């Protein structure tokens, strides 16, 4: 619901900004309006055909080129109107880029389950506080450099997230719980004291992830993964009583884990 609200808010803001620019352009004749309308149209469709990095460069160039043209080429437009015409283009471009990202995330990504992971983990952490028989084993699977791949090709990024999710689900036992957190982070929770669970799970997950590739147009890139593991029981529950505590610990362990490359 929040994501949908944000999507429509950004869409409305983009339309208002574009409308403002077109209104100002209309005051100086149909020719200026037509040229500016074409530039607005290009700004709106650009994010759908370029990567985030190229969009960023386009934003910078649009400000520079727009400033030059409106400052040197057209002298009869007042300063405030020039500023409006110059700034509206990058604003529309930035907003259109965010709208495109939200659309792809809504259409292509699996649901973020942070709140469910928090509730599930903290429920058993409270049980571990009162019972020595409760053991929580947690493992964090991280797609290394996921954010960089997202900037290169957002559509393939979300498709890869789905493939990783399916691979992890093929690896898990019936009693394991898998939660997708964000940016290629998956949390696996097992309520058992089985000493072999960690090694067996990591090995099984690694095997199923080994065949995955990131397909970017004509090239195929290897995907790298990192793992973090922490056991929580009656003896150390106080250090990891909350979801934020265990996640911070697991993310710290990722930094010391050798990246597994396939």
N, C-alpha and C positions, 0 to 999 in steps of 0.2 A: 504493500500500500504506500509506504514512504517513497519507494523507488518510482512508483507510478506518479505520485504527486510531484516529485522532483522533476520527472520527465516533462509533465505538462507545464510546470512553472518555468522551466528553461525554454520550452517551446513558445510560451506566451511572451517571455522576455525577448526572445529572438525576433518575434513578429513585431513587437512594439518598437524595438530598435530599428528594424528595417523600415517600418512605417514612418518613423521620425526622419530617417535619412531621405526617404522618397518625398516626404512632405517638403523638406527644405529644398531638395533638388527641383521640385515642381515650381518653386517661386522664381526660378531663373530660366524657364522655358522648357519646351518639350524635348529639345535636343539633350539638354543636361539631364532631364528626367530619364530619358531612354538609355543614355550611357550609364547613369547611376543604377538604374534598374537591372541592367545587364551585369554590372559589377556585384550587386546584391545577390543576384541569382547564382553567379559563380561562387560567391562566398558561401552560400548555403549548400551547394552540391559538392564543393571541394573535399570536405572530410570523408565523403563516401568513396572517393577514388584515391586519396593519398593517405600515407601513414601519419601517425601522430607527430613524428619528427618533422616530416615535410610540411605538415599543417602549421607547425610552430614557425618554420622559416617563412612560410607564406604570409603569416600574420605580420612578421617583422617587415617583409618587403612591401606589403600592402600599405603599411603606415608610412614608410619611406617614400614610395612612389606616389601615393596619394598626397602627401605633404608637398612634394615637389611640384606635381601638376597643379594643385590648387593654389600654391603660393606663387608660382612663376607664370603658369599658363593662363590663369583666369584671375584678372585683377579686380573685377567689379563685384565680387562676392565679399561681403563684410567678414571680418575676422571671426566672429562667433559662429557664423554659418559655415565658414570654412572648417573650423575645428569640429563642428558637428558632422560634417560630411567625411572628414578624415577619420574620426574616431569610430563612427558607426560601422564601417567596413570590418575592421579587426574584431569589434565587439560581436557582430553577427557571425563572423568566422569562428571565433572562440566558442560562442554559444551553440552554433551548429555542430561543432566538433563534440561538445558535451552531450547534445541531444542524440547524435549518432552513437556515441559510446553507451549511453543509457539504453537506447533501442537494441543494440547488439547484446548488451548484458541481459536485458529482459528476454530477448528471443533465444539467445544461445547458451546462456550459462545455467548451471544448476543452482538451486536455492542455497543461499548462505544460511548456515544452521548454528550460528554463534550462540544464540539464546538457548537453543535446545541443548547444545553441548555444555553450556554453563549450568543449566538446571540439572542435567543428568550427572555431571561430575560432582557438583556440590552436594547432591542428595547422598551419594555414596561416601563422600568425604566426611559428612556428618555421621554416617554409620560407622566409619572407621574410627571416629573419635570415641565411640562408646563400645566398640567391639574389636577384639583382637583377631576375630575370624574373617574380617573384611579386608581384602587386598585389592587395590586398584592399580592396574597396569596401563600406562598411557604411552602411546607412540605417535609422534608427529612426523608426517611425510611431507616434505617440502619440494616443490618444483623449483630448483635453483634458477635464478635469473628470469623468473616468470614475467616480471614487469617489463623487461626488455623485449621479450617475445610479444607481449601484448601491444607494445608500441609499433612493432614491425608489421604485424598482421592481426588485428583484433578478432576477425572472424575465425581464423584458424586457432587463435588462443583459446576462445571459448569452446571450440570443438575439441581441442586437446584436453581441456579441463574435464569434459564429459568422458573422454576416453580414459583418462587417469582414474576418474571416479569408478568407471566400470571395472577397470583392472583391479582396483583395491577391493571392490565388492566381490570379485571372483576369488580373491585371496582370503577373505575373512572367514571366520567360523560363525556358526549360528549365534553364538553368545556375544560376539564382538559387535560393538556399535561404532559406526563410521560417521563423522561429521565434517562437512566442508566448511571451512572458516573464511578464507579470503585469499586472493592472489596466489593460488596454487598450494595452499596449506590444507592438509587433511589430518584430522585427529581421530585416532583409533583408541577406543577404551575397552578394556576387558576386566571384568570383575572376577578374578581368579588368582590363586597363588601358584599356579603352574609355572615352575622355573624355566620351562622350555618354550613358553609362549612367545617371548620376545624374539629369540633367535629364529624360531620357526616362522613367525609372522613376517619378520623382515626379509627372510629368504624367499618366502612365497610371494610377497609383494614385489620384490626385486625381479623375480622371474617374469611375472606378469607385466611389469612395466618395461622390461627390456626390449620389447618389440615396438614400442611407441616411437613415433617420429613427428616432428613439427614440419608440416609441408607448406612451404612458402613459394608459391608459383612453381617454377621448374626445379627448385632445390628442396632437399630434405635435410633437416637439421636434427642432430642427436639431442635428446632431452636428458638433463642431469637431475639427480635427486639426492636429497640429504635426509637423514633420519635422526630423530632424537627420542630417547626412551627414559621414562622415570616411573619407578614403583612407589606407590603411596600406601601406607598401612597405619596401624595404630601407633607405631613408634615415631613416625615423622609427619603425621597428618597436619600438625600445627603449622609446619613450614609451607604446606600446600593446601591449606583449608579452603582457598577460593580458586575459582577458575583462572583468574588473572595470574595467580601465583604459579600454578602449574604450567600455564602457557608461557609465561616469562622464562621459567626454568627450561622448558623444552626448546624454546627459541635460542636460548643461550647455548644449549647443547648442540644445536645445529651448526653454530659457528665453529665448533671444534671437530665436527664430523667431516671426514674426507668425502668430497663430492663423488657420488657414484655415477660414472659416465658410461653410457651404452653406445 
